[in-house]
Amino acid sequence: MDDIKGIRTLVLSESDPMRLREQVRHYFHQTYTIDEKLYESLADDAAFYLRADPLRHPLVFYLGHTAVFYINKLIIGRVLSQRLNPSFESMFAVGVDEMSWDDLNEANYNWPPIPEVRRYRDLVRARVDALISELPLDETGITWASPWWAIVMGIEHQRIHLETSSVLIRQLPLSRVRQLEFWKLCEDRGEAPQNELLPVKGGTVRLGRDDSDPLYGWDNEYGSASYEVEGFKASRHLVSNLEFHEFIQDGGYQKQEYWTQEGWAWKTFQQAELPRFWIRDAEGSLRLRCMASEIPLPWNWPVEVNYLEAMAFCNWKAARTGRPIRLPSEEEWYRLRDLHLDSDQPWWTKAPGNINLEHFCSSCPVDRFAFGEFYDIIGNVWQWTETPIHPFPGFKIHPIYDDFSVPTFDGRHNLIKGGSWISTGNEALRNSRYAFRRHFYQHAGFRYVESAAELTIHDEPYESDPALLPWCDANWGESPLGRPNFALTLLEALQPWLPSGKGRKALHLGCKTGRSTFELARHFDQVIGLDFTARLIRIATAMKEKGFIRYLRNDEGELQSHIEQRLQDFGLQETADRVEFWQADVSNLVEKFSGYDFILAENAVEGAINPLRFLEQIHTRLVPGGILAIADGYDFKDETTLPEHRVGGFRKDGEPYTCLEGLQDILGNHFELLAEPQELLQTLRQGGRRYELKKLQLTLWKKKT
Amino acid sequence: MDDIKGIRTLVLSESDPMRLREQVRHYFHQTYTIDEKLYESLADDAAFYLRADPLRHPLVFYLGHTAVFYINKLIIGRVLSQRLNPSFESMFAVGVDEMSWDDLNEANYNWPPIPEVRRYRDLVRARVDALISELPLDETGITWASPWWAIVMGIEHQRIHLETSSVLIRQLPLSRVRQLEFWKLCEDRGEAPQNELLPVKGGTVRLGRDDSDPLYGWDNEYGSASYEVEGFKASRHLVSNLEFHEFIQDGGYQKQEYWTQEGWAWKTFQQAELPRFWIRDAEGSLRLRCMASEIPLPWNWPVEVNYLEAMAFCNWKAARTGRPIRLPSEEEWYRLRDLHLDSDQPWWTKAPGNINLEHFCSSCPVDRFAFGEFYDIIGNVWQWTETPIHPFPGFKIHPIYDDFSVPTFDGRHNLIKGGSWISTGNEALRNSRYAFRRHFYQHAGFRYVESAAELTIHDEPYESDPALLPWCDANWGESPLGRPNFALTLLEALQPWLPSGKGRKALHLGCKTGRSTFELARHFDQVIGLDFTARLIRIATAMKEKGFIRYLRNDEGELQSHIEQRLQDFGLQETADRVEFWQADVSNLVEKFSGYDFILAENAVEGAINPLRFLEQIHTRLVPGGILAIADGYDFKDETTLPEHRVGGFRKDGEPYTCLEGLQDILGNHFELLAEPQELLQTLRQGGRRYELKKLQLTLWKKKT
């Protein structure tokens, strides 16, 4: 049976379809088998219904869930069209994994008997096995868009739950579990080594995967990022139970000053005094709860804590030593790994650390697996980092599992790195990225670092402000309703009037998220985009500086898509140096915005606080002969523009007075009107099936010389 | 000089262009001249600046206004492109005619000197005269759309102000006016005759003009209406000063019970004790203020009062006699005229009454001009009616004077009929229709009638509710943005699925203002349109019953157009008998709406309080094999539909769940889905330059047999 341990994740680029098909089949069955092997640790079927953790489902759910997941993803991926058991495939669909620590789940579930769930698991196993035989496969192997991806996703999903279920079993009463020989603990327990900080050279780390990567990855692993990491010091060992015990003995759990606000709130609510798996027995001795056993606390094993406890320890250590001690960032962890390990799970001959079920079924001493001067660069227990998980530039959501990553991009889920003794499959890879709420327990501990470098938080969150989304979409989204993007329509209409020659400057008023500003910069040496709404300017500036933006797109009802748009995909990357964005009130423009050859006012009249003053003064900002282009819907809002500041759309001297007449009256002294006004349609997505359509009038005005 | 009195309005169908040109020139100059003759009644130029009526401009305004009006209308009509004096043409553009009696105009105007205004008048006179020489004219004469219409409109406008300025002069202090021989009063003053009620036979009256009418008319005179008038009794004479004096002596001005609420409020505010032009002198004798003289009150002249006083008199008379005494309706006035007069001003040899300046420059005795048994059917003073002015079916706004009539269609402007001694031009015609606020003074009095017939108010006002206008426009408006009307798009998509054969019944849910209901009725023997919004049903029902609806269309800013849509213009008049409209909640349909061959649900799912229940039950309303068509944007609103009643657009079992999936799950038991869903675009006008565009999904379902 031991051959089900130490299995490696699939190399999906395998070009022999027959071979790859059999590799998938083997990986699938081994995964299924070891998953079931895990549940053998439960004393009886009744234990499946116990809620090991009040915040999560009982284990019966996970028994069904890992099977149901295959079917649900195969259906969403349109590989299967028929359900096996609609009731199970609904009941076992959604976990309760991401709740707050004080938000108890009170829902009542009517879980079915275990034999029924097992029968269902067998059905799924047979169905997937049949698919593995039937699905076409060619020499390109298995890629992200292939129907096979759903099967591999199911396998890797099951491997994640292998680990998380092992944590849940670890939380069941000892009387309801049994220690199997298969899940045998490490027997090496003893004195802890003295920890010390060792220097780590700075350098560049490259994170992310591209589509050609031959290994399965979750969507958050794709895209690419490159960071310069300053030199720092890192502890030689993971923090051992002994080292952490000093913190406890020093009253660490009682002193609020070491804790973050979130940490102290959690500690108080939980009345935590010790790490979760430590037990103080009747005689006062400390013991450790392992998955299915309790043993005297091994001082030289790594401590297992959540992020909040790890941070409190670092703060205590920093206070005691007067040094900038903290947890490593994601980049620092990678730097450390890249300097000390150059292989990865599919290609190593034997795991270099306590990982992938290749050595023990528990932690082991923190001085057992050396990587140069350091220990446990990977394996043993996961290592908490300071970095909340975030998407890399180039991130795309996988369509058949669109809520795997995105709900965790909230700044409240910190990355854990390096894997534990039971991390297998994708979990054991360099590029894997898992993140949990900071109060969560896994088989996780930490290494501390010393660094004065400021931590960079790489959050470019998805813009979700309903007031901004229509402009993100209108500027950068796919063409709505088969219409061309408005910025392109506008630029095409402006084309005949754009000046040529070197050194030309343009001003774009009402720039929103900047699309027309960038487009104008194809024709000018400098374009300034101005908007009254700073939140829009922030998005335009992100596009200039980072080269990408992210926002939500409303689909149907509450359903939303996560969109990332990259400047380079519009062929605009070379314009980024020529544009600048500023918050400004067009009714009250500061002096420095002057001397332009061309001014485009896009929805800027209707958006102005005082359009009259704006238009009366705008000629002062153009060079003689300069062009003013106004594209506007004259859709004045009471909350923005007082009636007396509007340019038209009312009766004057008893007669209807249009905004075009108003523009002519206001601009006539300084400009001549070029050409006939044109009408352009601008589309703003307000929902998946609802748009606002604005008919903008485009007028072109030449400043008199 | 006397040849400028008694001039007749133009017969515009004159087919000799040379002749017509000279007739226009003659009419124009005579009008200009008599207008100036009127102002000679002012003692000096300073009198032009006195505010005769606190609610209206001083006479200097009207001196300028009647000239400015020609230029402004010629410019709007694009006959002229150059202004003569932009400042005058703004300052003299808008009168202050329609204010409430307690809303004093406090604006400060910087009126120019009278000689300047007179010079401007001369300039205009010369310019218009030149135009009369220059403008092309052919044998079709002058029609509504001709550039000449602006000139004739200017002349008729000046003739209206001839009368209204004569009323303002009548309100100036006696010391500031002079009695000219030209404006000589009637000298016949004496005993008043005893009034009595005489029977008037009922019959049909036909009101309105069509485009072929050879006389100038204001826009409110066009269209056509036909009414059956029941027999009634009418007073032989207009109410004389003596007859009204009985009311006063009986304490009429002190007894609230005779007054309408509006009347009593006016009386109280004005502290009115006598008709406006009556004066009680130091000796207690009653005197009458005429235009430029004061004379002992002639008891046999008609009393001049506003509507509110006339109504109080009628109520007093009714109370005293126990009879249903009231003012006549517009139709009753026409009935009386048609029975007693068959000529009209352009064709009579001598005015049959004291009208058109053909007899006196004041009122005359109420028994001077007989029309059969009655007197003063036309002329002497205007006669107040019970009827608020309203547009006839077929009414169109004249584009160069779009606010002549529409602001008076508010139910607060009552028609006056018959003309006064100074009513000339269009004012003296059978078809002319003038209306004033009920507290206003003109040279107006009244005749009373006795009738138990209920008064019909012919108000089909312009729908102005912003929540309803988009649906009026979407159903009946011109094709937006070059797209076909949505009802036509929808019906075309439904065409292959409409059952054929006799006796078929359809149900239209979410019928709004009914367009698709009527369109469906081309294919069915009966179509019921249901909507939750009763105000929409009211509009649909008006279209069925009256054959037309009216609504405002938002143009730019505050500018709106007045739209009338007629069923016959859509070729739908023959369907009117086959449609019915009811208010109903689709989530809770009453039993009687059953047994249909076809059900169209148009925006009905998204608009339902409980779409789930609606869809679960809808199969019970169809015959076996019947078709259900759903065109919907699934755009559920929180204020209407609770989340738990929605059909999709959320995550279910962790996966995105679209509304189409929801429909399939809900309807699947009873229906089979026909064909692929189609996407149709529905456009809702929200403003002149702003639309809401909805992408509706059309699905077709056949009820299982």
Interface residues (C-beta under 8 A of the other chain):
Chain A: N72 I76 E89 S90 A93 V94 D402 D403 L481 D555 E556 G557 E558 L559 G633 Y634 D635 F636 R646 G648 G649 F650 R651 K652 D653 G654 E655 P656 T658 C659 L681 T683 Q686 G687 G688 R689 R690 Y691 E692 L693 K694 K695 L696 Q697
Chain B: N72 I76 E89 S90 A93 V94 D402 D403 L481 D555 E556 G557 E558 L559 G633 Y634 D635 F636 R646 G648 G649 F650 R651 K652 D653 G654 E655 P656 T658 C659 L681 T683 Q686 G687 G688 R689 R690 Y691 E692 L693 K694 K695 L696 Q697
